[in-house]
């Protein structure tokens, strides 16, 4: 039986539309490289999370144990430690407390126990206006928590 090319084309289009929609919705955020001065200051998350980044590469935070951040197993209450940009060099990819700019920020929390690991990193997105919490460098906003600068 002969099939009309018009009907075959409609069927192909109908099959492709869902795939195109999935592809369009699964795009990743574009990261932005910013100087350290753009990170320094107070940032807040959607559920009361707060991080204060200082110029000396130290930070204090509260709420890093919120529901959406639970997978990173961060401490309850007030916490603190050092922050830096992720860089790639002869030592591989690592957090640098001396890098002057970057598009990914890492937190190194002060820990009471050596076996406890809280790994939290932020992708700098929206031209530096937003820090997206992530636990996967391939997915900039993987934890679904977006921090914005406090006003």
C-alpha positions in Angstrom: 0.0 0.0 0.0 1.3 3.4 -0.9 1.7 6.0 1.9 1.3 9.6 1.3 4.5 11.6 2.0 2.4 14.2 3.8 1.1 11.6 6.3 4.6 10.2 6.8 6.0 13.6 7.4 3.3 14.4 10.0 4.1 11.1 11.8 7.8 11.9 11.9 7.1 15.4 13.2 4.7 14.0 15.8 7.5 11.6 17.0 10.2 14.3 17.1 8.2 17.0 19.0 8.4 15.2 22.4 12.2 14.6 21.9 12.8 18.3 21.0 10.8 19.4 24.1 12.9 17.1 26.3 16.1 18.4 24.8 15.0 22.0 25.2 14.1 21.5 28.9 17.3 19.6 29.8 19.8 22.3 28.8 22.3 23.2 31.5 22.9 26.6 33.0 25.7 28.7 31.5 28.3 29.6 34.0 29.9 33.0 34.2 33.5 33.8 35.2 33.6 36.6 37.8 36.2 38.2 40.0 36.4 37.4 43.7 34.9 40.8 44.6 31.6 39.7 43.0 31.4 36.7 45.4 32.2 38.6 48.6 29.1 39.6 50.5 25.9 38.0 51.9 23.9 35.5 49.9 20.6 33.9 50.7 18.8 30.7 49.5 15.1 30.1 49.1 14.5 28.4 52.4 16.5 30.6 54.8 20.0 29.4 53.9 22.6 32.1 54.3 26.3 32.4 53.4 28.5 35.3 54.0 31.7 35.3 51.9 34.6 37.5 53.1 37.5 38.9 51.1 40.0 36.9 53.2 38.4 33.7 51.7 36.6 32.7 54.8 32.8 32.2 55.1 30.1 31.7 57.7 26.8 30.0 56.9 23.5 28.8 58.4 20.9 26.5 56.9 23.3 24.3 54.9 21.3 21.4 56.2 18.1 22.5 54.6 15.9 19.9 52.9 17.2 20.5 49.4 20.8 20.6 50.5 20.5 17.4 52.6 22.3 15.2 50.1 25.6 17.1 50.7 25.4 16.2 54.5 26.4 19.6 55.8 26.4 20.7 59.4 23.3 22.0 61.2 23.3 25.5 62.7 26.1 28.0 62.1 29.2 26.7 60.2 32.2 28.2 58.6 35.5 27.6 56.9 37.3 28.7 53.7 36.1 29.3 50.2 37.8 29.5 46.8 37.4 29.2 43.1 37.9 25.9 41.3 40.8 25.9 39.0 42.5 23.3 36.7 46.3 23.2 36.6 49.1 20.6 36.7 47.6 19.3 40.0 44.2 18.7 38.3 41.0 20.4 39.3 40.9 21.7 42.8 39.7 24.6 45.0 42.2 27.5 45.1 42.0 30.1 47.8 44.3 32.4 45.7 42.6 32.3 42.3 41.4 35.8 41.5 38.3 34.7 39.4 36.3 31.7 38.4 32.9 30.3 37.5 32.7 27.6 40.3 33.0 28.3 44.0 33.8 25.7 46.6 33.3 25.7 50.3 35.8 23.9 52.7 34.0 23.5 56.0 35.8 23.4 59.3 35.1 19.9 60.6 35.1 18.3 64.0 35.5 14.8 62.7 37.9 13.8 59.8 35.5 11.1 58.5 32.7 13.6 57.9 32.5 15.0 54.4 30.4 18.0 53.4 31.2 18.8 49.7 29.3 21.9 48.5 30.1 23.8 45.4 28.4 26.6 43.6 28.1 27.4 39.9 28.2 31.1 39.1 25.2 31.7 36.8 23.0 34.6 35.6 26.1 36.7 34.8 27.2 36.4 38.4 23.9 37.4 40.0 23.1 33.8 41.2 25.1 31.0 42.9 23.6 27.6 42.2 24.3 24.8 44.7 25.5 21.6 43.1 27.2 18.3 44.1 28.0 17.5 40.5 30.3 19.6 38.3 28.4 18.4 35.2 25.1 19.8 36.5 25.5 23.4 37.6 22.2 23.7 39.4 21.9 20.1 40.4 20.6 20.6 43.9 17.9 23.1 42.8 19.0 25.7 45.4 19.8 29.2 44.0 21.4 31.8 46.2 21.1 35.5 45.5 22.9 38.5 47.0 21.1 39.9 50.0 19.9 43.5 49.6 
